[in-house]
Amino acid sequence: MKPVLATAALCLTLFAGAPQRAHAENPAESRQKIEGVIKAFAKALVDKDKEGFMRLFLREDITWVGVYTDGSLARYRASLKDPKEPSPKTESSTPRKFIEKIVRAPEARTETFENVRIDTDGEMAQVLFDYSFMVGNYRNNWGKESWQMVRTENGWKIAGVIWSAEENPEPPPKK
């Protein structure tokens, strides 16, 4: 019996000096903070706030990929002078290139978020929603968007973004 007590005492001594790891947030608190990131994302687009936008991301080189619907791709290919010209089904970029394009654009750019679903354990999260991307009052494209997020010492950060895009078949209104 004494070896068991000695082993238990040794374990307690070792673990007592070990640094304590932060515990995961409860899911309700995490959801509230993640919803704050979604609002900050939308606000940064409206305000054309490049620095505020970039602070939402874990790093600049995260996965940032859009995939076009078959209908959008067919309309694009039909518009080409040479329909055999390659046209990618996916578009890869970076958050910085995205916000820089928005900052340079003369008209307002906004994104709406509907049917937001957040699944989290307090450390990581999957966020899925329906979106519409607006250029002025014109609904440019829409689809589903997915964010992978992680909780860091500096709050919740977006670690990956993937979306589908149905391009509006109606041309934008003439200026």
N, C-alpha and C positions, 0 to 999 in steps of 0.2 A: 504494500500500500504506500510505503514511503516513496518509492520511485515515481509513482503517479503524482503524488503531491509535489515532489521536487520538479517534475516536468511541467506541471501546471504553473508553479511559481516562476519557473524560468520563462515560460511563454508569456505570462503576464508582465514580467519585467521587460522582456524584449519588445512587446507590443506597446507598452506604456510609453516608451521612449520614441516610438516610430511617429513620423509626422502624420497628422490626421488628415484624411482626404475629405474634401467637401462632399456633402451628400447631395444627391439629385434634388432638384426642386420638385414640389408636388405638381402634378399635371395641370391643375387649374392655374397656378402661378405661371407655369411655363407657357400655357396657351395665351394668357394675357400678355406676356412679354413678346411672344411671337406675333400676336396681332399688332403690337406696337411696331415691330419691324415691317410688317406689311404696310401699315399706314405711313411709316417713314419712307418706304420705297416709293409709294404713290406721291407723296409730298415732294420728294427730291426730283421726280420727273416734272411735276408742275412748276416747281421753283427753279428748275434747271440747275440744281445744286450738285455739282460734280463731287465735291469733297464729302458732303453728307451722304451721297449715294455710295461712294466707295467705302465708307466706314461700315456699311452694312455687310460687307463680304469678309470671309475668312482670309482670302488671299486674292490677288488679281488674276491668277491663272486657274481659277476654278473651271469646272465643266460648264459651258454656256452654249447649248445646242438647241436649235429649232429644227423641226421636221415639218416639211410642207405636206399638205394633204394631196392625194392623187389628183383631185379636181384643180387645185391651185397650180400644181405642176403641169397638168395638161394645158391649162389656159396660158401659162407662161411659155411653154414649148410652141403653142400655136401662134404666139406673137413674134417668134423669132424669124428672121429672114431665112436662116438655115436651120430647119427643125432638127437636123442631125447634130447641131452644136450641143455639146454636153451641158446639161443643166442639173445641178445637184438637188437631191431630195432633202438634204440637210444643210444647215448653215451653222458654222461654228464661228464664234467671235469671242469677245471678252466683255465683262461688265464696263470696263473703261471705254472701249470703242463704242458701246451702246450709248452711254451717257454723253460722251463727247459729240456724237451725232445729234442727240437731242438738244444739247446746249447750242449747237450751231444752227439748228433749224429755226426759221423765222416764226413758224406757227406753233401753237401749243401742242404738246404731246401729253397724253394721259393714258393711264391704264386702270381699268375697273377690275375688281375682284369679286366674284360671286361664288356661292356654294363652297366656301372655304372649309376644308377638312384638315385638321391638325392631329397627327398621331405622334405622341411623344412619351418618353420615359423620364423626362427631366434632364437628360444629357444630350440626346439627339432627337431630331424631329423630322418627319416627312410632312410637307405641306402641299396639298393638292387643291386646285381651284379652277374655275372657268374664268377666262379673262377676255377682255376686249381691249384692243389697242387703238386709241383714237388719235387722229391727226386733225387738230381743230375740232370740228363737229362731224368729221368723216370717220366712220368705223373702218379702219384700214385692214385689220385682221383680228381673228379671234380663235379660241381653241381652249385646250387644257394646258395648265402650267404646273410644274412640280418643282419644289425647292427641297433640297436636303439641307438641314441646318444642324449646327452644333452649339452647345452652350460653352462659352469660353469665360475666362476671368473678366473679359470686357463685354460680357453679355452674349446674346444670341447672334450668331453670324450665319450667313448663307454660304454653304459650301459647294453647292451645285444647283444649276437651273437647266431644266429641259422643258420644252414646250412644243405643242403642235400648232400649226398655223394654217388657217383657212383664209386665204387672201380674198378681199372683197371683189367679186366679179364686176361690180358697178364702178365705173371710173369716178375719181374724186370730182367734186364740183369745180367748175372753172372759176378762176379768180377774177 
